[in-house]
Amino acid sequence: MDLLAEGAALLPALQSLRRELHRDPEVGLQLPRTQQRVLDAIAGLDLDITVGTATSSVVAVLRGGLPGPVVLLRGDMDGLPVAEQTGLDFASDNGAMHACGHDLHTAGLVGAAHLLAAHRDELPGTVVFMFQPGEEGYNGASIMLGEGLLDVAGARPVAAFAAHVAPGPYGVFATRGGPLMAGSSELSVTVRGAGGHGSMPFTAADPVPALAEIVTGLQTMTTRAFDVFDPVVVSVTMLEAGTAVNVIPDRASLRATVRTLSQASVDKLIERTRALAEGVASAHGCTADVDFDVLYPVTVNDRFETERSVDTLRSLLGEERVQLAERPAMGSEDFAFVLQEVAGTFLMVQCSPPGLDSSAVAFNHSPFVLFDDAILGDLAAALAHLAWSRLHA
């Protein structure tokens, strides 16, 4: 069995599927056109297929010809509300964009299903293919877990794997044991004061300067209260206050995205943020309401499964194409919910088109980001090889 060669043979069909998906992205939990394309692409593979009720998910189960455990492979399907500016001849023009490469993830997982189905008789166990909507902030993985994803094959998976494309030297796969991506939370602070005329601030309790102090105080706090080896990132991205230039408002608010790598940091950040906001507001004669919503946990790779995955991929791709990441990334990923239930590995796959200036390349979520879909044969082979090797372990 030569999965790389078989993946290469599938490449034209996978590129065609990826470009169909890229041209017509859908956002959120309901992706009916994407779902139908996936169903069409895996039709005839003799898979047990279940579609979601709360989402347009697809779960396909491949039962091997020999007894064995269950392994799960995931590919997310949703796009982003980003107006594409890549200039590709298959660029989206519907106001949304596959700016995070989920079109490649979907096509790569379709390819893995074809590769493994071709060797069904020799497969000792079962593979669950998880085609997931709503990764970009809609909690799609949790919804699929709630709908019985891990029990659909009749036994719970012993391992789970997923891959995510990213800019970087073409063809390099990277991962690490332990924390790989940050947990994500949202912070909201509303400062309440007393409005008044802009010419007479002494008659009001102005929430605007209090909010401004809180913004700068958050940045100071994260550099002074937290260990640099357990980093915290707080980015204030939304501010709201006032409706007229000559009126002091009675309230001002901020929203921020928060990234953490441990539960201890989350607990401490909630406590310190509330103390900061309430203290600063009080000093200005105002009050503060603080809401802290934890959205995604830290994406934690099982160290044993990841060590085995690295060895598995190096046997397929070669030593130079599989690297250990030096540190976690501060982006977040809802495959973290699956890895809380099943030991497994999340991988990054670098696939910037050759010839791009690496110092100026656009990153995920940019309207200019580019990925080379020539990687799809290797991506399909890598996912299939991870499942195959784990079932044979």
C-alpha positions as CSV (number, residue, x, y, z in Angstrom):
1,M,0.0,0.0,0.0
2,D,1.5,3.3,-1.1
3,L,-0.8,6.0,0.3
4,L,1.2,8.9,-1.0
5,A,0.9,7.6,-4.6
6,E,-2.8,6.8,-4.1
7,G,-3.3,10.3,-2.7
8,A,-1.5,11.8,-5.7
9,A,-3.9,9.9,-8.0
10,L,-6.8,11.5,-6.2
11,L,-5.4,15.0,-6.4
12,P,-7.3,16.3,-9.4
13,A,-10.7,15.2,-8.0
14,L,-9.8,16.7,-4.6
15,Q,-8.7,20.0,-6.1
16,S,-11.9,20.1,-8.1
17,L,-14.0,19.6,-4.9
18,R,-11.9,22.1,-2.9
19,R,-12.4,24.8,-5.6
20,E,-16.2,24.1,-5.7
21,L,-16.3,24.6,-1.9
22,H,-14.1,27.7,-2.1
23,R,-16.2,29.3,-4.7
24,D,-19.4,28.9,-2.6
25,P,-18.6,29.1,1.1
26,E,-21.2,29.0,3.8
27,V,-21.0,30.4,7.4
28,G,-22.2,28.9,10.7
29,L,-24.0,25.7,11.5
30,Q,-26.2,25.4,8.5
31,L,-24.2,24.6,5.4
32,P,-26.7,22.8,3.1
33,R,-24.8,23.2,-0.2
34,T,-21.5,22.2,1.4
35,Q,-23.2,19.2,3.1
36,Q,-24.6,18.0,-0.2
37,R,-21.2,18.3,-1.9
38,V,-19.7,16.1,0.8
39,L,-22.4,13.6,0.5
40,D,-22.0,13.5,-3.3
41,A,-18.2,13.1,-2.9
42,I,-18.4,10.1,-0.6
43,A,-21.4,8.4,-2.3
44,G,-20.6,4.8,-3.3
45,L,-18.0,4.2,-0.6
46,D,-20.4,1.9,1.5
47,L,-20.3,4.1,4.6
48,D,-22.8,4.4,7.3
49,I,-23.9,8.0,7.1
50,T,-25.7,10.2,9.6
51,V,-26.5,13.8,9.2
52,G,-27.0,16.2,12.0
53,T,-30.3,17.6,13.3
54,A,-29.1,20.8,14.9
55,T,-26.5,21.4,12.2
56,S,-25.7,20.3,8.7
57,S,-23.0,17.9,9.9
58,V,-22.1,14.7,8.2
59,V,-20.8,11.7,10.1
60,A,-19.6,8.7,8.0
61,V,-18.5,5.4,9.5
62,L,-16.2,3.0,7.6
63,R,-16.3,-0.5,9.0
64,G,-13.2,-2.5,8.2
65,G,-13.1,-6.1,7.3
66,L,-11.2,-7.1,10.4
67,P,-12.2,-6.6,14.1
68,G,-10.5,-3.7,15.9
69,P,-11.0,-0.4,17.7
70,V,-12.5,2.9,16.4
71,V,-10.5,6.0,15.3
72,L,-12.0,9.4,14.5
73,L,-10.8,11.9,11.8
74,R,-12.2,15.4,11.7
75,G,-12.5,18.0,8.9
76,D,-14.4,21.3,9.4
77,M,-16.5,22.8,6.6
78,D,-17.5,26.4,7.4
79,G,-16.2,29.6,6.0
80,L,-16.0,33.1,7.4
81,P,-17.9,36.4,6.9
82,V,-14.9,37.8,5.0
83,A,-15.1,39.4,1.5
84,E,-12.4,37.6,-0.5
85,Q,-9.7,39.6,-2.2
86,T,-7.3,36.9,-3.4
87,G,-8.0,37.3,-7.2
88,L,-8.2,33.6,-7.6
89,D,-10.2,32.4,-10.6
90,F,-12.3,30.4,-8.2
91,A,-12.7,33.1,-5.6
92,S,-15.9,33.5,-3.7
93,D,-18.2,36.4,-4.6
94,N,-21.0,35.8,-2.1
95,G,-19.5,37.9,0.7
96,A,-18.1,34.9,2.6
97,M,-14.7,33.2,2.2
98,H,-12.8,30.1,3.2
99,A,-10.2,32.3,4.8
100,C,-9.2,29.6,7.2
101,G,-8.7,26.8,4.8
102,H,-11.7,24.6,5.8
103,D,-12.4,23.9,2.2
104,L,-9.0,22.0,2.1
105,H,-9.8,20.3,5.4
106,T,-13.1,19.0,3.9
107,A,-11.5,17.9,0.7
108,G,-8.6,16.2,2.5
109,L,-11.0,14.2,4.7
110,V,-13.0,13.1,1.7
111,G,-9.7,11.9,0.2
112,A,-8.9,10.0,3.4
113,A,-12.3,8.3,3.2
114,H,-11.6,7.2,-0.4
115,L,-8.1,5.9,0.5
116,L,-9.2,3.9,3.5
117,A,-12.3,2.5,1.8
118,A,-10.1,1.2,-1.0
119,H,-8.4,-1.0,1.7
120,R,-11.4,-1.8,3.7
121,D,-10.7,-5.6,3.7
122,E,-7.4,-5.1,5.4
123,L,-8.6,-2.5,7.9
124,P,-8.7,-3.8,11.5
125,G,-11.4,-1.7,13.0
126,T,-13.6,1.3,12.2
127,V,-13.0,4.9,11.1
128,V,-15.4,7.7,11.9
129,F,-15.2,10.7,9.5
130,M,-16.4,13.9,11.2
131,F,-17.4,16.6,8.7
132,Q,-18.1,19.5,11.0
133,P,-20.0,22.8,10.5
134,G,-19.7,25.8,12.8
135,E,-16.0,25.7,13.9
136,E,-15.6,29.5,13.6
137,G,-17.3,30.5,16.8
138,Y,-20.5,28.4,16.6
139,N,-19.4,25.5,18.9
140,G,-20.1,23.0,16.2
141,A,-17.9,20.3,17.7
142,S,-19.8,20.4,21.0
143,I,-23.1,20.2,19.2
144,M,-21.9,17.1,17.3
145,L,-20.7,15.5,20.6
146,G,-24.1,16.2,22.1
147,E,-25.8,14.4,19.2
148,G,-23.8,11.2,19.9
149,L,-20.8,11.6,17.7
150,L,-18.6,9.4,19.9
151,D,-21.1,6.6,20.0
152,V,-22.1,6.4,16.4
153,A,-19.8,3.5,15.6
154,G,-21.0,1.4,18.5
155,A,-17.8,1.9,20.5
156,R,-16.0,5.1,21.5
157,P,-12.9,6.1,19.5
158,V,-9.5,5.2,21.1
159,A,-7.9,8.1,19.2
160,A,-8.9,11.3,17.2
161,F,-6.9,13.3,14.7
162,A,-7.4,16.5,12.7
163,A,-5.2,18.7,10.6
164,H,-5.4,22.5,9.9
165,V,-3.7,24.4,7.1
166,A,-1.6,27.4,7.8
167,P,0.8,29.7,5.9
168,G,4.4,28.5,5.9
169,P,7.0,26.4,4.0
170,Y,5.0,24.2,1.7
171,G,4.4,20.6,2.8
172,V,5.6,20.8,6.4
173,F,3.5,19.1,9.1
174,A,3.9,20.4,12.7
175,T,2.6,19.5,16.1
176,R,3.6,19.0,19.7
177,G,2.4,17.1,22.7
178,G,0.5,19.0,25.4
179,P,-1.0,22.4,24.8
180,L,-1.0,23.2,21.1
181,M,-3.5,26.0,20.8
182,A,-5.0,28.4,23.4
183,G,-8.3,28.5,25.0
184,S,-10.6,31.3,24.0
185,S,-12.8,33.5,26.2
186,E,-14.7,36.8,25.7
187,L,-14.5,39.6,28.2
188,S,-17.2,42.4,28.4
189,V,-17.0,45.4,30.8
190,T,-19.7,48.0,31.1
191,V,-18.9,51.1,33.2
192,R,-22.0,52.9,34.5
193,G,-21.8,56.6,35.5
194,A,-24.1,59.6,35.3
195,G,-24.4,61.5,32.1
196,G,-24.2,65.3,31.6
197,H,-23.3,68.2,29.4
198,G,-19.9,67.9,27.7
199,S,-19.0,71.4,28.9
200,M,-19.5,70.6,32.5
201,P,-17.9,67.2,33.3
202,F,-17.8,68.1,37.0
203,T,-21.6,67.7,37.1
204,A,-21.4,64.1,35.8
205,A,-19.7,60.8,36.5
206,D,-18.0,60.2,33.2
207,P,-17.6,56.5,32.4
208,V,-15.4,57.2,29.3
209,P,-12.0,58.0,31.1
210,A,-12.7,55.1,33.5
211,L,-13.1,52.7,30.6
212,A,-10.0,54.1,29.0
213,E,-8.0,53.4,32.2
214,I,-9.4,49.9,32.3
215,V,-8.2,49.2,28.7
216,T,-4.7,50.2,29.5
217,G,-4.9,48.6,32.9
218,L,-5.7,45.2,31.3
219,Q,-2.5,45.4,29.2
220,T,-0.4,46.2,32.3
221,M,-2.1,43.5,34.3
222,T,-1.4,40.7,31.9
223,T,2.4,41.6,31.9
224,R,2.6,41.9,35.6
225,A,0.3,39.4,37.1
226,F,0.9,36.3,34.9
227,D,3.9,34.1,34.3
228,V,5.4,34.6,30.8
229,F,5.7,30.9,30.5
230,D,1.9,30.5,31.0
231,P,1.0,33.5,28.7
232,V,-2.3,35.4,28.6
233,V,-3.3,37.6,25.6
234,V,-6.1,40.2,26.1
235,S,-7.0,42.2,23.0
236,V,-9.7,44.9,23.4
237,T,-11.4,44.9,20.0
238,M,-14.6,46.8,20.6
239,L,-15.4,50.1,22.4
240,E,-18.8,51.8,22.7
241,A,-19.8,55.0,24.3
242,G,-22.0,58.0,23.6
243,T,-24.4,59.1,21.0
244,A,-23.6,62.9,20.6
245,V,-20.3,64.7,20.7
246,N,-21.4,67.2,23.3
247,V,-23.0,64.8,25.7
248,I,-21.2,62.8,28.4
249,P,-22.8,59.3,28.3
250,D,-24.1,57.4,31.3
251,R,-22.4,54.2,30.2
252,A,-19.4,53.0,28.2
253,S,-18.4,49.4,27.4
254,L,-15.6,47.3,25.9
255,R,-15.4,43.8,24.6
256,A,-12.1,41.8,24.4
257,T,-10.9,38.4,23.2
258,V,-8.9,36.5,25.7
259,R,-6.5,33.7,25.0
260,T,-5.0,31.4,27.8
261,L,-3.1,28.2,28.1
262,S,-4.3,26.9,31.4
263,Q,-7.3,26.9,33.6
264,A,-5.3,28.5,36.4
265,S,-4.8,31.5,34.2
266,V,-8.5,31.7,33.4
267,D,-9.5,31.6,37.1
268,K,-6.9,34.2,38.0
269,L,-7.8,36.5,35.1
270,I,-11.5,36.5,36.0
271,E,-10.6,37.5,39.6
272,R,-8.1,40.2,38.6
273,T,-10.2,41.7,35.8
274,R,-13.2,42.1,38.1
275,A,-11.0,43.8,40.8
276,L,-9.4,46.1,38.2
277,A,-12.6,47.2,36.5
278,E,-14.5,47.7,39.8
279,G,-11.6,49.5,41.4
280,V,-11.0,51.9,38.5
281,A,-14.7,52.6,38.1
282,S,-15.1,53.3,41.8
283,A,-12.2,55.8,41.7
284,H,-14.2,57.7,39.0
285,G,-17.5,57.6,40.9
286,C,-18.8,54.9,38.6
287,T,-19.7,51.2,38.9
288,A,-18.6,48.3,36.6
289,D,-20.2,45.1,35.4
290,V,-17.9,42.4,34.3
291,D,-18.8,39.3,32.2
292,F,-16.3,36.7,31.4
293,D,-17.5,33.9,29.0
294,V,-15.2,30.9,28.4
295,L,-15.8,29.7,24.9
296,Y,-13.2,27.1,24.0
297,P,-10.8,25.1,26.2
298,V,-7.1,24.8,25.5
299,T,-6.4,22.3,22.6
300,V,-4.3,19.7,24.4
301,N,-2.6,16.9,22.4
302,D,-2.2,13.6,24.2
303,R,1.6,13.2,24.5
304,F,1.7,9.5,23.9
305,E,-0.6,9.7,20.8
306,T,1.3,12.7,19.5
307,E,4.7,11.0,19.8
308,R,3.2,8.0,17.9
309,S,1.6,10.4,15.3
310,V,4.9,12.1,14.7
311,D,6.7,8.8,14.1
312,T,3.8,7.7,11.9
313,L,3.9,10.8,9.7
314,R,7.7,10.7,9.4
315,S,7.5,7.1,8.1
316,L,5.1,8.4,5.4
317,L,6.5,11.9,4.6
318,G,10.1,11.8,5.7
319,E,11.9,13.4,8.7
320,E,12.3,16.8,7.1
321,R,8.6,17.3,6.6
322,V,7.4,16.6,10.1
323,Q,8.5,19.1,12.8
324,L,7.8,19.6,16.5
325,A,6.4,23.0,17.2
326,E,8.5,25.0,19.7
327,R,5.5,26.6,21.5
328,P,1.7,26.7,21.4
329,A,-0.1,29.1,19.2
330,M,-2.5,31.6,20.8
331,G,-5.3,30.9,18.3
332,S,-8.2,28.6,19.4
333,E,-9.8,25.5,17.9
334,D,-13.0,23.7,18.9
335,F,-11.5,20.3,18.1
336,A,-10.3,20.9,21.7
337,F,-13.7,19.6,22.9
338,V,-13.1,16.3,21.1
339,L,-9.6,16.0,22.6
340,Q,-11.1,16.5,26.1
341,E,-13.0,13.2,25.4
342,V,-10.6,11.2,23.3
343,A,-6.8,11.1,23.3
344,G,-5.5,12.4,20.0
345,T,-3.5,14.8,18.0
346,F,-4.2,18.1,16.2
347,L,-1.7,19.0,13.4
348,M,-0.8,22.1,11.5
349,V,0.0,21.7,7.8
350,Q,1.9,24.5,6.1
351,C,1.1,25.1,2.5
352,S,1.7,28.6,1.2
353,P,2.1,28.6,-2.6
354,P,5.7,28.5,-3.7
355,G,7.2,31.9,-4.6
356,L,5.4,34.0,-1.9
357,D,7.5,36.2,0.3
358,S,7.3,34.4,3.6
359,S,7.7,37.7,5.5
360,A,4.7,39.3,3.8
361,V,2.4,36.3,3.5
362,A,-1.2,36.8,4.6
363,F,-2.3,34.7,7.6
364,N,-5.5,32.7,8.3
365,H,-8.7,34.9,8.4
366,S,-7.2,37.5,6.0
367,P,-9.1,38.3,2.8
368,F,-5.8,37.8,1.0
369,V,-4.7,34.4,2.4
370,L,-3.7,31.8,-0.1
371,F,-3.2,28.1,0.3
372,D,-1.8,25.7,-2.3
373,D,-4.3,22.9,-2.8
374,A,-1.6,20.7,-4.4
375,I,-1.2,19.6,-0.7
376,L,-4.5,17.7,-0.8
377,G,-3.1,14.4,-1.9
378,D,-0.5,14.4,0.9
379,L,-3.1,15.7,3.4
380,A,-5.5,12.8,2.5
381,A,-2.7,10.3,2.7
382,A,-1.5,11.7,6.1
383,L,-5.0,11.5,7.6
384,A,-5.5,8.0,6.3
385,H,-2.1,6.8,7.5
386,L,-2.7,8.1,11.0
387,A,-6.0,6.1,11.2
388,W,-4.5,3.1,9.5
389,S,-1.4,3.0,11.8
390,R,-3.4,3.6,14.9
391,L,-5.8,0.7,14.1
392,H,-2.9,-1.5,13.5
393,A,-1.1,-0.5,16.8
